[in-house]
């Protein structure tokens, strides 16, 4: 928390003429001004498009399950491989992806690479279908998984970079609803598309061609990442923003030093989401048997969670942007979800009520929870942090989904609902603990929006002051000009002091060496 | 703090548990089971070749339940409550064509019989999962007589239960050749419990559990979307004006039968009014594969109770039993169909397994089990306590902070 700073570095002045030129060259219109809302809005559209392709293609097999199994002669368990080979590797590879993005590629190159991986993966899947080689399809899904999940991490990081302190919560909400749109469009488009293609081709070639057409959406996403990278570079140059002002570099061991509040946020994330996604996966029979709905009605009730969240999550995001207090928002949304599950478990009230409430709670949580990570983790570690969060979530979901199947088959839906309620209670208790922890550590998470602004200003000016004090303190013999350009953390100053009085520092404490050791990789 | 030490917590749970055990044990009686094949049939040659009647005596502290499982033509189950002295007597020369060829040495207090009288195959074109009772056209419904040949697969007897498994097939030379297998499995138990297999029906010691499997039936030609239904005919020594009352009760709890929340009871008026009549009970679920789970399950539906046909009862145990005169006593029938829309029809797996219990008394009510209550109180109670405590903590801290502020400002 102490090392993010937005101090303009001195050497940025050299590019000032450059930026003026550019602004003039663009006619000074607001679309080209990186500070304007319109520029950011364009970025937002691209950020949403960036994930569209992978969300669209992820559910292609599910949308065409019957055709897939018939054309490629798959058993149900083989079909499931298409999903498990996507999701299990990503449990680990999200962290790696996020870390590489922070450390090696940088966000722009990283995002482009991940988007490219998605395109390659999806193309291989389509190729596998055309050649009727199942192993090739599985390999394609694997590559797709590596790219797709890391791309989601990159998407989060971009959002924070561009919108932190502005419309961040809304942006998270919007990204989520766009992901939903992607998967919904997939379910409604693929079936007619298959029918159309089947007039020209048949059998596995038809499936392959359909998948090829679907993979065009990932190319669209790749294009948007490239444009976004260009826009981001331009914005960085013109606004003299630097991703990594403090010059600090993330290390994989930094994960263990992430603040406790981050781990608790990740726990809330897992404990909450396991009460949503597995429920939706198993919900259909529950709605038919307990509430006497027809299969078609049960599907509608099931999908209402997503439909509502697609509409309401940007709205909740705007609300959270306006009022802040993310923890209260999370607390309320978990309470609402507990209410909805309790309604479904312990009453015969029409399930539309329960699932609608659940959709509201779910969207409110998504817009409140994910931005909290950006408040407790410094920017240079953010990719890694979102990677860890995504991994933890994927792991939790994968394991709990298996567990839920066992619970339903042995204990019934009532037991399953009680299990979900227990998970939500864990999330609720953790939220309370985060609140207590946070309020004894500055309380940024639960500040109102106005308080947060004041807090940020104070922090920046305190860091300025610290730097000036250091410069003014004399005894400049061992201070290089490079040092002056960088803000100093307490940690840095303490080390300098210790080394001056001749104390032996452990090798990894020596910041100069640390900088040198990793320079080659940047 | 008022939190008891851990050992006291476990002790209190133990006490709760013991109470629950005591309660469940005292609520019903145990009975001693004795099963006999073809009772009293030593000299008649036909008893050596096949098993037609299995008689189970269940002696309780106050009275004796008799279960007579008969597989001559249609499968029939008879439940009779008698004094300890009464015994079953079958006059094998006349059985089953003469009435009163099956009787008890002393008149039973109550008797109730169920006959699987007929199978229907119907062509569910609109995929509703429901049998249309009004439609009798032969392109819609095909009436199938019960199999003629019954072969005993298993008769197992021990202290806790008696189990009989019978396989029925059709004779190759019969006029309506039918390929397939009807398996009927009958069980009765020493005490009240849930049955070991799904749907885990709750049975008392006064009941027989009946499982019907319709296996590998070759569906009729011209029937694209075949489903099956069964007709059960019930007889009891009650006045025929009494009737049979059905109740479909929905609960929140599907712990014992995952994915099924409804319990269906059919009761005679004596059972409904005073709890000393016959009943049928089932969960509206049928399994379509040997591996019984939610994925392999479909629904069942039952239709309004109609009058039973005397013709159907001819040559069965119901007509041969002296306990009721079918002309004057209660004789009703009910249809139960198997399948639900969107389940792929019978041919998806070529198997349907449906289980029900028949017995004497009031049909047992399901309650929240101890496990559910324990899990609920731990999973939901504990977090609630934690949240209340932390709320108190925050409130207390706020108060003390305010005091500090006051001190500072002075």
Interface residues (C-beta under 8 A of the other chain):
Chain A: X285 X286 X288 X289 X290 X294 X295 X345 X346 X347 X348 X408 X409 X410 X411 X412 X413 X414 X415 X418 X419 X421 X422 X425 X426 X428 X429 X432 X433 X435 X436
Chain B: X250 X252 X253 X254 X255 X256 X257 X258 X259 X260 X261 X262 X293 X294 X299 X340 X341 X342 X372 X375 X376 X379 X380 X382 X383 X384 X386 X387 X390 X391 X393 X394
